[in-house]
Amino acid sequence: MKLSFTRLSLVMALLALASGPDPARALSIPFAANSGNLSASATVTTSAGQVIVVLNNTLPANSFTTSAQALSDFSFTLSNAPGTTTLTGTASGQLANISSTGTVTNVAGSPTRWLTSTNSGISGNTITLEAIGGGQPSQMIAPSGTSFPNVNQGVQNFNPYVIGTATFTLTGLTGVNALTNVTAATFSFGTGPDTFVPGTVVPEPPSSVMALSALALVGGVGLMWNRRRTTAPA
């Protein structure tokens, strides 16, 4: 018995879904924190041997008035132990100085302090990235913007800041794989004492809906192709 292209496409899609997760895939989990005049987001992506963390201060630029609103710490707990107690990896993000009038001036460098701070590291299943441990705080994450017109003069005491997005790629985590989940996350703001805000997982479309959408798309393409073959002149 011959299968039409439409039926064959549906069968292949169902088989792909039933085969289970690809061991080389990555699991991305988005978090958000909102409390009064504090706002931030994070996406944690786990894959074989590494974790990528993308942090943003999501406060509007004109609402950023003090260093107490700068994101200075992100701590998260994995579903299994990372397999080490030290942090290794890379950090990227635009560093800039903020003047007492809110003018932003980019400077060279990267936010490596988040990896090397005395408070950064791994304890059990929990990984902490922090910018304020040891000495004068710096490299905290400010919102995206070319200027912050409402800041107070104290903001400039903690230059440089990260403007916008900071990305941290943590490597050598032998206990982490594509199925490692993030069970909890906490954001903190300010130069100490910090203000801690629990992270909330951002809802995503249910996998069943996504699977049905994929099947519908494949089937629709197959049906269109089959009709074109049927109506094509001999």
N, C-alpha and C positions, 0 to 999 in steps of 0.2 A: 504494500500500500504506500502510495506517495503522499507526502505531506505538502500542503501548499506552503508558500513562503510565510504567509501570515501565521499559520499554526506552528510552523517550525520556529519562527521568531519567539512566539510565546513559550514554547517548550524550552528553548535555550535560555530565556530570561528566568523561568522558574527554576531550572537546574542551577543557574548561577546563584540565585538567592538561597537555594537549599544547600549549597555546598559549604555554607558557613563563612566566617570572616577570613579575609586574606591575612596571613600572619605578618605580612610586611606593611599592613595598613597602619594608619595613625588614628587615635581617638582624640577629638578636640572637644573641650568642655568650656563654654563661656560662663563667666560670672559677672555680676554687677553689684555695686554697693552705692546706696543712696541714703543719706541721713542729714537732713537739714541743708546746710551749705557745703556738704561734702558729697562728691560723686566720682566714681571710678569704675573701670571695667577691666577684666582680665580674660584672656583665653589661654588655657593650658592644654597643650597637645602632647600626648604620650605616644611613643613608638619604641622600637627595639633599642634599648640602651640609652635613650635620651628623653628629655622633657624640654619643650619650648614654651616659654611664658611670654605673652605679649601684654603689656600694661599700658593703660591710658588714664589720664585724669580727664574726666568727661564734663567737668564744670565749665560753663560758658566763660569766655575770656573776661567779660566785663563784671563777672561775679567773683573773680579771683582777687581777694583783697589782702591776704595775709599768708605767711609761710605755714600757718597751721592748717591751711587747706591743701597743701602740697602732699602728694602721695609719697610716703617714706618707707613703707614696709608692705610686703605681701607674703603671707604664710599659707601653705596648703598641705593637706594630708592625702597621701596616696593609699590605694586599697592594698598595696603590698610594699614591703620595705625596698628602698632603692638599691640596697646592696653596698652602700658606702656611707661614710660620715662626713666627707669633704665635698665642697662644690668645685667643679671644674667646668669650663666652658667659655663662651664668648658673650659679650654684651654690646648692643648697638643702640644708638639714639642720638638726637641732636642736642648737644649741650649749648647753653646760652646763659649770658648774664642778664639779669633783670634790674634796671635802674630804679631809683626811688620814685621816678615818674612813670614807671611801667614800660619803658623802652626795652626792646629785646635785641641783644647783640649776640650773634652766634659765635661760639668759640670751638677750638679743636678738642678732640678727645672723645671718649666713650664712657658710659656709666658703669665702669668696672667695680666701683665701690659697692654696688649691690651684691657682688659675688664675694668680695674680700672683707667686708665689714666684720667686726668682732661678733656681731649678732647674727650674721648670715651663716647658714650651714644646714646640716641634716641631723635630726634627732629622731630615731625610730623611723616612723613612716612620714614624718613632717619635714618639709623643706621650707626654709625661711630665706627670703631675699630682703635685705634691708640696707638703707642708705645712710643711717644716722649713727651707727655704732663706732665709737672711737674718734675723739676729736670733734672739731666743728662740723656740724651736719652740712652736707652738700649733695648734689646730684639728685635731689628729690624731683618728683615728676609734677610739673605744672601743666595746666591745660594747653591745648593747641591755640596759637595766636601769634600775631606779629607785635602786639602790644597789650598791656594790661593797665588800662587807664585809672583803675580804682585801687591800686595797691597802696599799702602804707610803706613808710620809709624803711621799716625793719626787714622787708623782703630781701633787699640787696645784701643783707648780712650773711646769706646762705647760698650765694652764688658758687658755682654755676648750677643751674637747674637743667633737667631734661624737659624739652619743649615738645609736647605731643606724645609720641609713641616710644616706648622702650621695649626692646626685645632681648630676651635672655635664652640662650641655647645651652642647656646643661647636658654634659656628655659623661660617658663612663659609668652610667647608672645600670649596672649589670642586672639588677633585680627588676628593672622596668621593661615592659613589653607592650605590644599593641593593645592588650586587653586591660592594662593598668588604668584604673579609674581614679578620679579625684573625689574624695568623700566629703571634704569640707575646705573652706577657704576663708581667710580673714584679711581685710585691708586695714592699714593704719595710716594716719595722717599727722603731720606736724613734726616738730624737732625734738619732742620729748618734754613732759610726758605725752605719749601718743594718744590719739583718739582712735579706738578700734571699732571697726564696723564689719559685721559678718557679711560674707559674700553670699549672694543668692544665685543659684543656677538659672540661667536664662533659658526659658522653654524653647524647644525646637519641635518641628513637625514630627508627629509619631512615625516610627519606622514603617508601620503598616501602611500608612497613607503614602509615604514616599515610595514604597515598593509597588503599590497599586498604580501610582502615577507613572512609574517607570514601565510597568507592564502595559499600561494604556498607550504610552508613547511608542513603545516598540511595536505593539499590535497595530496602532494607527499607521505607522510608517509602512509596515508590511502590507496592510490592506490597500493603501494607496498604490504601492508598487504592484500588487496583484491586479488591481483594477486597470492600471496602465497597460499591463501585459494583456489583459482580456480584451481591451478596447483597441489595442494597437492593430493596424492593418496587417493582413497576412503577407 
